Amino acid sequence: MNALERRLLPIVRAWHGVIPVWCARDHDIDPRLLWRWAHGNDDVQHPARGVYIWFNDDPDTDYRYTHLALSLAMAGRGAVFWGPTVVQMAKLGGWGSPIIHIAVPTRRRRRHGFHWHRDTGFARDVLCGLPVENLRQAVIDGLPYMDWDKQELVLADAVDHGLLDSDEATALVGV
């Protein structure tokens, strides 16, 4: 492992194999140096502008969440998973959606498969090592994106996990 790779390792570990260029810049790594290192490197993918994925042998890099970390890295600095995506990450009610919901501090261009939300400064948690909206609030914010049957399953799981009490869940059915 060369000197640049040793400097990249903390980023790769924190981002599940992903290297956001803006994060590398925060660690005083020149983006041109990063590009030269990645170019022709069989262990590195460049799936989108400003983002690399480095598949290495480091045992502390968890690649199970690379696809999620990639989405967040592509959204940019300050992005956080929001509402239905957090519910899906927490595996509440068997909810699943092909759309990834991300709250961002500034406007973003439309992008297939993403739904941008305005970051209103809500409470945050960490789930799967990634920043997410507070789970209780994510359940409430995610309900309008679900069919009624999924709403009931998600609310039942939220009550079972102590995120909501049964009176709150009853009041939220059909939101």
Secondary structure, 3 states (H helix, E strand, C coil): CCHHHHHHHHHHHHCCCEEEHHHHHHCCCCHHHHHHHHCCCCCEEEEECCEEEECCCCCCCCHHHHHHHHHHHHHCCCCEECHHHHHHHCCCCCCCCCCEEEEECCCCCCCCCEEEEECCCCCEEEECCEEEECHHHHHHHHHHHCCHHHHHHHHHHHHHCCCCCHHHHHHHCCC
